Amino acid sequence: MSKEDIIFLHAPSVYDFRKEFLFYGPVSDMVPSTPVFEMYPFGFTTMAAHLANNGFKVRIINLASMMLNKKDLDVEKLISKLDSKVFGIDLHWLPHAHGALEVAKLVKKYHPEAKVLMGGFSSTYYHEELLLRPEVDMILKGDSTEIPLQHLMDALKDGTPLDKVENLSWKENGVPHHNPISYVPQDLDYQDVDYGWIVRSVIRHADLEGHKPFKDWDRYPITMVFSVKGCHLNCTVCGGSCGAMHKFLNRQRPAFRSPEKLAQDVRNIQRYIKGPTFIIGDPRRGGKDYMERFFAEVKRLKVTNPLIFEFFTPPDEEFYKLASTHTAGFSVEISPDSHDPEVREALGRKYSNQELEDSIRNALKYGAERFDVFFMIGLPKQTRESVVKSAEYAKTLYLAANKDPRLCVFISPLAPFLDPASLAFEDPDRYGYVSLARTLEEHRTRLTAPSWKHVLSYETKWMTRDDIAEVSYEAADAINKARFECGLITEEELNYRLERSKEAAAMMKRVDEAMAITDPEARKRAFKELKMRSEELMESTITHKREMEWASKGLLRSVPRSAIALLKGR
């Protein structure tokens, strides 16, 4: 393989998940990826494109997706054949604490002279602990590292000192050094999103699989753009909240992409890929003028890709009017997290259920293609009874929407770990949490627990881990019953889902029983017997993935437009 300046590697949550017994449960039911968390962060795309445009040879390899789609893939052999000066491994989300570090060890095993560079929110938070590990050489900290990465690559190429590289922590002769997080852009207009680079890289390396953002992306191509980095809210369990960004990433205020640039990003994606584009960040946060300018530019550029918007508070009727008259199609998702306004306020969101219901009706009235509502389990002040009532509240929402199938209501546990830097992680007693893991190593070792219940790094004063796990299946049943009662699924489908939920809950208990076996060989045999069925239950145990997919025709539909865009680009 050709020599690269840097190869970005995305590891699975646990390496090697194919050989371990892991009953994942529903912890990834709310995201496009599987419980392996094979979706790499968007920063891979922006960093790779930026470096390529500045003369560096760059490649992305999604090891996690490749391992899912090719069960017999020899990862060590693949890594041993790679040839690069630097290997960039993301540790953005904490559920990668095991896989990312194991892949780093493999890189060092086969490429001892290469530099292992890590980055992302979790890497930033744990940068000091990471540098104590022999497999890690450097960490780029912060939420925007395209420019610092270029400066780092220049310094490594020229052999110049690293003490001027913004946001960098590194080791020299085993001694750690820490440059401050001084590169924190105040807006996001410094760089354009270049999906064309990905297309060219796929062709250059003849490798679609390694570049895919997640396992089924070729069947279901969804893209994304950022409208903002940073947040104005201080939600209790969010590691990207206002307070977390201020204290740990030196971001004093949100940084916006200008509305014209944001619309152009969507149009540029459309040149290569036909499919929905997710707008990360609420465009209303930039103010009314920002929102109006964005929609005006979308209409002027004749954007036809459907747009997906995420909200933390319900939009009013004006937003939907603009979306309906200025886009070719739009969808909405919102996370009220609980039906109980008291729980919602304790989490950091303050609005009424009436506002939520009015917003849903308005969205559907003005032609939203779908409206997704997400409830969560494991929140401050939330009891088992409250969780079930949130699930039962789904029926109220379906009735408010006149049983419209465009409304989809989901429920799932919080991700397996409390976000580092979140209020709940930093001061668990104050917010009603019992923290079961503090260090990176403690989180890393939890990931290999046989059952998702034992991976959880927290309990609350209102629910134990057993409560959280058990009520997750109860809540799923309540939502599915609400769907059936509103005519949104058949009785046959309801019975299938109830039986699957029942079997998953029983599997969790069987895993507990296997864990209690004291004889190592007997325990090993018990896990072997459970392995095949547990793998069949690993996806869509309480939320069905296909229900979360926006309309998309598959990647093959985008091949002609990608070819034309490349020819025009040349």
C-alpha positions as CSV (number, residue, x, y, z in Angstrom):
1,M,0.0,0.0,0.0
2,S,1.2,3.5,-0.8
3,K,2.8,5.7,1.8
4,E,0.5,8.1,3.6
5,D,1.2,11.1,5.7
6,I,-1.7,10.2,8.0
7,I,-4.3,7.4,8.2
8,F,-7.4,8.0,10.3
9,L,-8.5,4.7,12.0
10,H,-11.9,4.3,13.6
11,A,-12.1,1.4,16.1
12,P,-15.1,-0.5,17.3
13,S,-16.3,0.0,20.8
14,V,-14.7,-3.2,22.0
15,Y,-11.8,-4.9,20.2
16,D,-12.3,-7.7,19.2
17,F,-16.1,-7.8,19.7
18,R,-16.3,-10.8,17.3
19,K,-14.5,-13.0,19.8
20,E,-16.0,-11.7,23.1
21,F,-19.3,-12.5,24.6
22,L,-21.1,-9.2,24.8
23,F,-24.9,-8.8,25.2
24,Y,-25.2,-5.2,24.1
25,G,-28.8,-4.5,24.7
26,P,-30.5,-1.2,23.6
27,V,-27.7,1.3,24.3
28,S,-27.2,2.3,20.6
29,D,-30.9,2.0,19.5
30,M,-31.1,5.8,19.0
31,V,-28.2,6.2,16.6
32,P,-27.7,4.9,13.0
33,S,-24.7,2.7,14.0
34,T,-24.9,-0.7,15.7
35,P,-23.8,-1.3,19.4
36,V,-20.3,-1.6,18.0
37,F,-20.6,2.2,17.5
38,E,-19.0,2.0,14.1
39,M,-20.0,5.5,13.0
40,Y,-16.8,7.7,12.9
41,P,-17.0,11.3,14.0
42,F,-17.6,14.0,11.4
43,G,-14.2,15.5,12.2
44,F,-12.6,12.7,10.3
45,T,-14.1,14.1,7.1
46,T,-13.2,17.8,7.7
47,M,-9.7,17.0,9.0
48,A,-8.9,14.6,6.1
49,A,-10.2,17.0,3.5
50,H,-8.3,20.0,5.0
51,L,-5.0,18.1,5.0
52,A,-5.5,16.7,1.5
53,N,-6.2,20.2,0.2
54,N,-2.9,21.3,1.8
55,G,-0.8,18.7,0.0
56,F,-0.8,15.8,2.5
57,K,-1.7,12.2,1.6
58,V,-4.6,11.1,3.8
59,R,-6.8,8.0,4.2
60,I,-9.8,7.0,6.3
61,I,-10.3,3.4,7.4
62,N,-13.4,2.5,9.3
63,L,-12.1,-0.7,11.0
64,A,-15.3,-1.1,13.0
65,S,-17.6,-1.1,9.9
66,M,-15.2,-3.4,8.0
67,M,-15.2,-5.9,10.9
68,L,-19.0,-5.9,11.0
69,N,-19.3,-6.5,7.2
70,K,-16.5,-9.0,6.9
71,K,-16.5,-11.4,9.8
72,D,-13.2,-13.0,8.9
73,L,-11.3,-9.8,8.4
74,D,-7.8,-10.1,9.8
75,V,-7.4,-6.7,11.4
76,E,-3.8,-7.3,12.5
77,K,-2.8,-8.2,9.0
78,L,-4.5,-5.2,7.6
79,I,-2.8,-2.8,10.1
80,S,0.6,-4.4,9.5
81,K,0.3,-3.7,5.8
82,L,-0.5,0.0,6.2
83,D,2.2,2.5,5.7
84,S,1.9,5.9,7.3
85,K,3.9,8.4,9.4
86,V,1.0,9.2,11.7
87,F,-2.1,7.2,12.7
88,G,-5.0,9.3,13.9
89,I,-7.4,7.3,16.2
90,D,-10.5,9.0,17.5
91,L,-11.5,8.7,21.1
92,H,-14.4,11.2,20.8
93,W,-17.1,9.1,22.5
94,L,-16.2,7.3,25.6
95,P,-17.7,4.0,24.5
96,H,-14.6,3.6,22.3
97,A,-12.3,3.6,25.3
98,H,-11.5,-0.1,24.8
99,G,-11.3,-0.4,21.0
100,A,-9.4,2.8,20.4
101,L,-6.6,1.9,22.8
102,E,-6.4,-1.7,21.6
103,V,-6.1,-0.5,18.0
104,A,-3.4,1.9,19.1
105,K,-1.5,-1.0,20.6
106,L,-1.7,-2.8,17.3
107,V,-0.4,0.2,15.4
108,K,2.6,0.4,17.8
109,K,3.2,-3.3,17.5
110,Y,3.6,-3.2,13.7
111,H,4.7,0.5,13.2
112,P,6.8,1.4,16.3
113,E,8.3,4.4,14.6
114,A,4.9,5.9,13.6
115,K,3.2,8.5,15.7
116,V,-0.2,7.6,17.3
117,L,-2.3,10.7,17.6
118,M,-5.7,10.7,19.4
119,G,-8.4,13.3,19.5
120,G,-12.0,14.1,20.4
121,F,-14.0,15.1,23.5
122,S,-13.0,12.1,25.6
123,S,-9.4,12.4,24.5
124,T,-9.4,16.0,25.5
125,Y,-10.9,15.3,28.9
126,Y,-8.5,12.4,29.6
127,H,-5.4,13.7,27.8
128,E,-3.1,13.4,30.9
129,E,-4.1,9.8,31.5
130,L,-3.8,9.0,27.8
131,L,-0.2,10.2,27.7
132,L,0.7,7.7,30.4
133,R,0.0,4.9,28.0
134,P,2.9,3.7,25.9
135,E,0.7,3.3,22.8
136,V,-0.2,7.0,22.7
137,D,2.2,9.7,21.5
138,M,0.1,12.8,21.0
139,I,-3.4,14.2,21.6
140,L,-5.0,17.1,19.8
141,K,-7.5,18.8,22.2
142,G,-10.6,20.9,21.6
143,D,-13.6,20.8,19.3
144,S,-11.9,22.2,16.1
145,T,-8.6,20.7,15.2
146,E,-8.3,21.0,11.5
147,I,-5.8,23.9,11.6
148,P,-3.8,22.6,14.6
149,L,-3.5,19.3,12.8
150,Q,-2.1,20.9,9.8
151,H,0.4,22.8,11.9
152,L,1.3,19.5,13.7
153,M,1.8,17.7,10.3
154,D,4.0,20.6,9.1
155,A,6.1,20.5,12.3
156,L,6.6,16.7,12.0
157,K,7.5,17.1,8.3
158,D,10.0,19.9,8.9
159,G,11.4,18.5,12.2
160,T,10.5,21.7,14.1
161,P,9.6,21.9,17.8
162,L,6.1,21.0,18.8
163,D,5.7,23.6,21.6
164,K,4.0,26.0,19.2
165,V,1.3,23.6,17.9
166,E,-2.0,24.8,19.3
167,N,-4.0,22.4,21.5
168,L,-1.3,19.7,21.4
169,S,-0.3,17.4,24.2
170,W,2.6,15.1,23.5
171,K,5.5,13.1,24.9
172,E,9.2,13.7,24.4
173,N,11.6,11.1,25.9
174,G,8.7,9.9,28.0
175,V,8.0,13.4,29.5
176,P,4.5,14.8,28.9
177,H,4.1,18.3,27.5
178,H,0.8,20.2,27.3
179,N,0.2,23.2,25.0
180,P,-3.0,25.1,26.0
181,I,-6.2,24.9,24.0
182,S,-5.6,28.2,22.2
183,Y,-7.1,27.5,18.8
184,V,-10.9,28.0,19.4
185,P,-12.5,29.5,16.3
186,Q,-15.2,32.0,17.0
187,D,-17.1,31.1,13.8
188,L,-17.1,28.1,11.5
189,D,-16.6,29.8,8.2
190,Y,-12.9,29.0,8.1
191,Q,-13.4,25.8,6.2
192,D,-15.7,24.4,3.6
193,V,-17.2,20.9,3.8
194,D,-15.7,18.8,0.9
195,Y,-17.5,15.5,0.3
196,G,-15.8,15.4,-3.0
197,W,-12.6,14.5,-1.2
198,I,-14.2,11.3,0.1
199,V,-15.4,10.3,-3.3
200,R,-11.9,10.8,-4.7
201,S,-10.3,8.9,-1.9
202,V,-12.7,6.0,-2.3
203,I,-11.6,5.8,-6.0
204,R,-7.9,6.3,-5.2
205,H,-7.8,3.4,-2.7
206,A,-10.6,1.3,-4.3
207,D,-12.1,1.1,-0.9
208,L,-15.7,2.1,-0.2
209,E,-16.0,-0.2,2.8
210,G,-13.2,1.6,4.7
211,H,-14.6,5.0,4.0
212,K,-18.2,4.3,4.9
213,P,-19.4,6.3,8.0
214,F,-21.3,3.4,9.3
215,K,-22.2,-0.2,8.4
216,D,-25.3,0.3,6.3
217,W,-24.4,3.7,4.9
218,D,-24.3,2.5,1.3
219,R,-27.9,1.3,1.6
220,Y,-28.9,4.4,3.6
221,P,-26.6,7.3,2.8
222,I,-27.2,10.2,5.2
223,T,-24.9,13.2,5.4
224,M,-24.4,16.0,7.9
225,V,-23.3,19.6,8.3
226,F,-22.6,21.7,11.4
227,S,-24.5,24.9,12.0
228,V,-22.8,25.5,15.4
229,K,-20.2,24.2,17.8
230,G,-20.9,24.9,21.4
231,C,-24.2,25.3,23.2
232,H,-26.3,27.8,25.1
233,L,-27.9,25.1,27.3
234,N,-26.5,23.4,30.4
235,C,-28.2,20.0,30.3
236,T,-27.3,17.9,33.2
237,V,-25.9,14.8,31.4
238,C,-24.4,16.4,28.3
239,G,-20.6,16.6,27.9
240,G,-21.1,19.2,25.1
241,S,-23.1,21.6,27.4
242,C,-22.3,25.3,27.8
243,G,-20.5,24.7,31.1
244,A,-18.6,21.7,29.8
245,M,-17.4,23.5,26.7
246,H,-16.3,26.5,28.8
247,K,-14.4,24.6,31.4
248,F,-12.8,21.8,29.4
249,L,-12.6,23.0,25.8
250,N,-12.0,26.7,26.3
251,R,-15.1,27.5,24.2
252,Q,-16.5,30.7,25.8
253,R,-19.5,31.0,23.4
254,P,-21.1,29.0,20.5
255,A,-19.4,29.4,17.1
256,F,-21.8,29.5,14.2
257,R,-21.4,28.7,10.5
258,S,-22.8,31.6,8.6
259,P,-26.3,30.8,7.1
260,E,-25.1,31.3,3.6
261,K,-22.1,28.9,4.1
262,L,-24.4,26.4,5.8
263,A,-26.7,26.4,2.8
264,Q,-23.8,26.0,0.4
265,D,-22.5,23.0,2.4
266,V,-25.9,21.3,1.8
267,R,-25.7,22.2,-1.9
268,N,-22.1,20.9,-2.2
269,I,-23.1,17.6,-0.7
270,Q,-26.0,17.4,-3.1
271,R,-23.5,17.5,-6.0
272,Y,-22.2,14.1,-5.0
273,I,-24.9,12.4,-2.9
274,K,-28.6,12.2,-3.1
275,G,-30.0,11.6,0.3
276,P,-31.1,13.4,3.5
277,T,-28.7,15.9,5.2
278,F,-28.7,16.3,8.9
279,I,-28.3,19.9,10.2
280,I,-26.4,19.5,13.4
281,G,-27.4,22.3,15.8
282,D,-30.6,24.3,16.0
283,P,-30.6,27.1,13.4
284,R,-32.9,29.2,15.5
285,R,-30.1,29.7,18.0
286,G,-28.5,32.1,15.6
287,G,-31.6,34.3,15.8
288,K,-34.5,35.0,13.5
289,D,-32.3,36.7,10.8
290,Y,-29.9,33.7,10.7
291,M,-32.8,31.3,10.2
292,E,-34.4,33.5,7.5
293,R,-31.1,33.9,5.6
294,F,-30.4,30.2,5.7
295,F,-33.8,29.2,4.3
296,A,-33.6,32.0,1.6
297,E,-30.2,30.6,0.5
298,V,-31.4,27.0,0.5
299,K,-34.2,28.1,-1.9
300,R,-31.9,30.2,-4.1
301,L,-29.5,27.3,-4.5
302,K,-32.3,25.0,-5.3
303,V,-31.5,22.4,-2.7
304,T,-33.5,19.2,-3.3
305,N,-31.9,16.9,-0.7
306,P,-34.3,16.6,2.3
307,L,-33.1,18.4,5.4
308,I,-33.3,17.0,9.0
309,F,-33.4,19.5,11.9
310,E,-32.7,18.7,15.6
311,F,-34.2,20.8,18.3
312,F,-33.9,21.0,22.1
313,T,-37.1,23.1,22.5
314,P,-40.2,22.9,20.3
315,P,-40.2,25.2,17.2
316,D,-43.1,27.5,16.7
317,E,-45.4,27.8,13.6
318,E,-43.1,30.4,11.9
319,F,-40.3,27.9,11.6
320,Y,-42.4,25.3,9.9
321,K,-43.8,27.9,7.5
322,L,-40.3,28.8,6.4
323,A,-39.2,25.2,6.1
324,S,-42.3,24.2,4.0
325,T,-41.9,27.1,1.5
326,H,-38.1,27.1,1.2
327,T,-37.1,23.4,1.2
328,A,-37.9,20.4,-1.0
329,G,-38.6,18.4,2.1
330,F,-37.8,18.5,5.8
331,S,-38.0,16.3,8.9
332,V,-37.7,17.1,12.6
333,E,-36.4,15.4,15.7
334,I,-36.6,16.6,19.3
335,S,-35.7,15.1,22.6
336,P,-38.1,16.0,25.4
337,D,-36.5,13.0,27.3
338,S,-39.4,12.8,29.7
339,H,-43.2,13.4,29.7
340,D,-42.8,14.9,33.1
341,P,-41.9,18.6,32.9
342,E,-40.3,18.4,36.4
343,V,-37.8,15.7,35.1
344,R,-37.3,17.6,31.9
345,E,-36.5,20.8,33.9
346,A,-34.1,18.9,36.2
347,L,-32.3,17.7,33.0
348,G,-32.0,21.3,31.8
349,R,-35.0,21.8,29.4
350,K,-38.0,23.9,30.4
351,Y,-41.1,23.8,28.3
352,S,-44.6,22.3,28.6
353,N,-46.1,19.3,27.0
354,Q,-48.7,21.5,25.3
355,E,-45.8,23.3,23.5
356,L,-44.5,20.0,22.3
357,E,-47.9,18.8,21.1
358,D,-48.6,22.1,19.3
359,S,-45.2,21.9,17.6
360,I,-45.8,18.3,16.4
361,R,-49.2,19.4,14.9
362,N,-47.7,22.4,13.2
363,A,-44.8,20.4,11.7
364,L,-47.2,17.8,10.2
365,K,-49.6,20.5,9.1
366,Y,-46.8,22.2,7.1
367,G,-45.6,19.0,5.5
368,A,-42.9,17.5,7.6
369,E,-41.9,14.2,6.2
370,R,-41.5,12.8,9.7
371,F,-41.2,14.0,13.3
372,D,-39.2,11.9,15.7
373,V,-39.6,12.2,19.5
374,F,-37.0,10.7,21.8
375,F,-37.5,9.8,25.5
376,M,-34.6,8.7,27.7
377,I,-34.1,6.5,30.7
378,G,-31.8,7.2,33.6
379,L,-32.6,10.9,34.2
380,P,-32.5,13.1,37.3
381,K,-35.7,12.7,39.4
382,Q,-36.9,9.9,37.1
383,T,-38.4,6.8,38.7
384,R,-39.5,3.5,37.1
385,E,-43.1,4.6,37.2
386,S,-42.1,7.9,35.5
387,V,-40.3,6.0,32.7
388,V,-43.4,3.8,31.9
389,K,-45.6,6.9,32.0
390,S,-43.3,8.6,29.4
391,A,-43.7,5.6,27.2
392,E,-47.5,5.6,27.7
393,Y,-47.5,9.3,26.9
394,A,-46.6,8.2,23.3
395,K,-50.3,7.4,22.8
396,T,-51.2,11.0,23.8
397,L,-48.8,12.3,21.2
398,Y,-50.1,9.9,18.5
399,L,-53.6,11.0,19.2
400,A,-52.6,14.7,19.1
401,A,-51.2,14.0,15.6
402,N,-54.4,12.2,14.5
403,K,-52.5,8.9,14.4
404,D,-50.3,10.2,11.6
405,P,-47.6,7.6,10.8
406,R,-45.1,10.5,10.2
407,L,-44.8,10.8,14.0
408,C,-42.4,8.3,15.5
409,V,-41.8,8.1,19.3
410,F,-38.8,6.2,20.7
411,I,-37.4,5.5,24.1
412,S,-34.0,4.2,25.2
413,P,-31.5,4.2,28.1
414,L,-28.9,7.0,28.3
415,A,-25.7,5.9,26.5
416,P,-23.8,3.4,28.7
417,F,-21.6,6.1,30.3
418,L,-22.2,9.5,31.8
419,D,-20.5,12.1,29.6
420,P,-17.2,13.3,31.1
421,A,-17.4,17.0,31.8
422,S,-21.2,17.0,32.2
423,L,-22.7,18.4,35.4
424,A,-23.8,14.9,36.4
425,F,-20.3,13.5,36.0
426,E,-18.5,16.3,37.7
427,D,-20.9,16.6,40.7
428,P,-22.9,13.3,40.8
429,D,-24.2,13.7,44.3
430,R,-25.7,17.1,43.6
431,Y,-27.6,15.8,40.6
432,G,-28.7,12.5,42.1
433,Y,-26.2,10.2,40.4
434,V,-24.0,7.4,41.7
435,S,-20.9,7.3,39.6
436,L,-19.4,3.9,39.1
437,A,-16.4,4.9,36.9
438,R,-14.2,7.9,37.0
439,T,-11.0,7.3,35.1
440,L,-10.5,6.3,31.5
441,E,-9.2,2.9,32.6
442,E,-12.3,2.3,34.7
443,H,-14.5,3.0,31.7
444,R,-12.3,0.9,29.4
445,T,-12.5,-2.2,31.6
446,R,-16.3,-1.9,32.0
447,L,-16.8,-2.1,28.2
448,T,-15.9,-5.8,28.2
449,A,-18.6,-6.8,30.8
450,P,-20.8,-9.5,29.4
451,S,-24.1,-7.6,29.7
452,W,-24.9,-4.0,28.8
453,K,-26.4,-3.6,32.3
454,H,-23.0,-4.1,33.9
455,V,-21.4,-1.7,31.4
456,L,-23.5,1.2,32.7
457,S,-21.3,3.6,34.6
458,Y,-24.0,5.1,36.8
459,E,-27.1,4.6,38.8
460,T,-29.4,7.3,40.2
461,K,-30.9,8.0,43.5
462,W,-34.2,7.0,42.0
463,M,-33.2,3.9,40.0
464,T,-30.5,1.2,40.3
465,R,-28.9,-0.4,37.2
466,D,-31.3,-3.3,37.5
467,D,-34.2,-0.8,37.5
468,I,-32.8,1.0,34.4
469,A,-32.3,-2.2,32.5
470,E,-35.6,-3.8,33.4
471,V,-37.7,-0.8,32.8
472,S,-36.2,-0.3,29.4
473,Y,-38.0,-3.3,28.1
474,E,-41.2,-2.4,30.0
475,A,-41.2,1.0,28.3
476,A,-40.5,-0.5,24.9
477,D,-43.6,-2.7,25.4
478,A,-45.7,0.3,26.4
479,I,-44.7,2.3,23.3
480,N,-45.4,-0.7,21.0
481,K,-48.8,-1.2,22.6
482,A,-49.5,2.5,22.0
483,R,-48.6,2.1,18.3
484,F,-50.9,-0.8,17.9
485,E,-53.8,0.9,19.7
486,C,-53.4,3.8,17.3
487,G,-53.3,1.5,14.2
488,L,-49.7,2.2,13.4
489,I,-48.5,-1.5,13.6
490,T,-50.4,-4.7,13.1
491,E,-51.2,-7.2,15.8
492,E,-48.7,-9.6,14.2
493,E,-46.0,-6.9,14.4
494,L,-46.9,-6.1,18.0
495,N,-46.7,-9.7,19.1
496,Y,-43.3,-10.1,17.4
497,R,-42.0,-7.0,19.2
498,L,-43.3,-8.0,22.6
499,E,-41.8,-11.5,22.2
500,R,-38.5,-10.0,21.1
501,S,-38.5,-7.7,24.1
502,K,-39.4,-10.5,26.4
503,E,-36.6,-12.7,25.1
504,A,-34.1,-9.9,25.4
505,A,-35.1,-9.3,29.0
506,A,-34.8,-13.0,29.7
507,M,-31.4,-13.1,28.0
508,M,-30.2,-10.4,30.4
509,K,-31.1,-12.6,33.3
510,R,-29.5,-15.6,31.7
511,V,-26.3,-13.6,31.3
512,D,-26.4,-12.7,35.0
513,E,-26.8,-16.4,35.9
514,A,-23.8,-17.3,33.7
515,M,-21.7,-14.5,35.3
516,A,-22.5,-16.1,38.7
517,I,-20.9,-19.5,37.8
518,T,-17.7,-19.8,39.7
519,D,-16.1,-22.6,37.6
520,P,-14.2,-20.8,34.7
521,E,-14.8,-23.6,32.2
522,A,-18.5,-24.0,33.1
523,R,-18.9,-20.2,32.8
524,K,-17.2,-20.3,29.4
525,R,-19.5,-23.0,28.1
526,A,-22.5,-21.1,29.4
527,F,-21.5,-18.0,27.5
528,K,-20.8,-20.0,24.3
529,E,-24.3,-21.4,24.4
530,L,-25.8,-17.8,24.8
531,K,-23.5,-16.2,22.2
532,M,-25.4,-16.8,18.9
533,R,-28.8,-15.7,20.1
534,S,-27.4,-12.7,22.0
535,E,-25.9,-11.5,18.7
536,E,-29.2,-11.9,17.0
537,L,-30.7,-9.6,19.7
538,M,-27.9,-7.1,19.7
539,E,-29.7,-4.6,17.3
540,S,-33.2,-3.1,17.6
541,T,-34.1,-4.8,20.9
542,I,-36.4,-2.0,22.0
543,T,-36.2,0.5,19.1
544,H,-36.3,-0.8,15.6
545,K,-33.6,0.7,13.4
546,R,-35.5,0.8,10.2
547,E,-38.2,3.0,11.8
548,M,-35.5,5.6,12.5
549,E,-34.4,5.8,8.8
550,W,-35.4,8.8,6.7
551,A,-36.3,8.1,3.1
552,S,-33.2,7.3,1.0
553,K,-32.7,5.4,-2.2
554,G,-29.3,3.9,-1.6
555,L,-25.8,5.0,-2.6
556,L,-26.0,3.6,-6.2
557,R,-28.4,6.3,-7.1
558,S,-25.7,8.8,-6.4
559,V,-23.0,7.4,-8.6
560,P,-23.9,9.4,-11.8
561,R,-24.0,12.7,-9.9
562,S,-20.7,12.0,-8.2
563,A,-19.1,11.2,-11.5
564,I,-20.4,14.4,-13.1
565,A,-19.3,16.5,-10.0
566,L,-15.8,15.0,-10.2
567,L,-15.5,15.8,-13.9
568,K,-16.7,19.3,-13.4
569,G,-14.3,19.7,-10.5
570,R,-11.4,18.6,-12.7
